[in-house]
Amino acid sequence: MEFEFNLDETAAERKQQTEDEELRPKLLYVDDEPGNLQVFESYFRDDFQIVTAESGEKGMELLSEHDFDVIVSDQRMPKMLGTKFLEQARSQTPLTTRIILTGYSDVEDIIDSINSGGVYRYVVKPWDVDELRMTLNNAVEYCHLARNNVDLIEDLKRTNEELESALNEAHTANRLKDEFLANVSHELRTPLNSLLNIPAKLMDDFGMRQVLHCEACDEQYETKSAPQPSHPCPDCQAPMIIATTRVFTGDGQTHHYFLSLADENARRLLHVVDNILAISQLEGGHLKLQPTSTNLSSLIEGVVEENQHTARTRGVTIESSITLKGETASLDQEKTIQVLNILLDNAIEFSKQGDSIAVSVEEESNSTYVFSVCDRGVGIPVDEFSNIFDKFRQIDGSHTRSHQGLGLGLAIAKGLVELHGGLLMVESTVDKGSTFRFTVQAGPG
């Protein structure tokens, strides 16, 4: 007689058997009698993955190596009573269901075990196989239910944390919105108020006066005394008539001051509008790079010169450090200048009288340039580093803050730098100053 064996089918069966075994609940049985361990395993090995131990000490070792659904322990063991073992097991694996086997004389110990060891059931020996099997199955379900409850509680905690985080973000967004609207109102009203009042002040310095007017020459002449009709024109001798005209009676320096103030406030208004439009275009993805061949030293020198007047009014000096004399690169010149102006505007705003600001550019690697603006101003707290590039963010967002602005500048600068494929970075120490650096990926000039 010949036998044929299909090795593939045998391997598949073994694999299936292993998988089925792994799906069965895992149970630890502790008893100091080897015969009891063998009997227990023979009855229940088809229903459970059974691991046995002959002492409580060995059982504790196994608890650190396996994840059991149920622990069954005999009460009367020489080195460690079952109640003591289950009490220790509870502290190590609190969700595992614990069952103790005992004789009638151990009832008081069992009551103690239920209290201290959190025992699910106690089973009186000799035990009935079917009743114990039912108890074990119920214990497995109890364990799974306890674990599911823990998972549900963790999910609930996580959901609550997420909701709390979302609520905090909503409150923060709402606060930033209120601050932004208040800042917009302030940034618009302040220059508008000046622009509305300056013309009236200037108009007060113009008055009406009678003069002699020559219609032939179309010229007007003032006289120290009251003008008289038919007075001859000093040029053509034709008779002149008395006319009324508006003449300047004020002080020229005062007018120059007010006109300068009007110009400053008009530019401030334009700056506010430009920033709002810029952030809108960045978020809408409407800004595109327009690279042109740019002389880097000329770019830096131009930006420094453009900001010198504002710096001088605050008693601050700006210095440029250029090592790339005459070098050109292909980049969006307008947007690069805009970033530098934003950084310089902040540096000037937060600098003290007598401070200096350094502006520089250097080549980091082939086609990558690093622009830097370094000041010695008030500095930025470390915990604000992650916030300063967010739109509407200001370190001091209160209505009483001493520095103007909408909190859009650095958000715009970051967006423009990223449009170039670069990074905007900051290093700062409170009361010592800040250095902002940004990289630009540029093509050959």
Secondary structure, DSSP 8 states (H G I E B T S, - for coil): ------HHHHHHHHHHHHHHHHHS-EEEEE-S-HHHHHHHHHHHTTTSEEEEESSHHHHHHHHTT---SEEEEES--SSS-HHHHHHHHHHH-TTSEEEEEE-GGGHHHHHHHHHHH--SEEEESS--HHHHHHHHHHHHHHHHHHHHHHHHHHHHHHHHHHHHHHHHHHHHHHHHHHHHHHHHHHHHHHHHHHHHHHHHHHHTTEEEEEEEEETTTTEEE--SS---TT-B-TTT--B-EEEEEEEE-S-HHHHHHHHHHHHHHHHHHHHHHHHHHHHHHHHHT------EEEEHHHHHHHHHHHHHHHHHHTT-EEEEEES-TT-EEEE-HHHHHHHHHHHHHHHHHT--TT-EEEEEEEEEETTEEEEEEE--SS---GGGTTTTTSTT--S--STT-SS---S-HHHHHHHHHHHTT--EEEEEETTTEEEEEEEEE-EE-
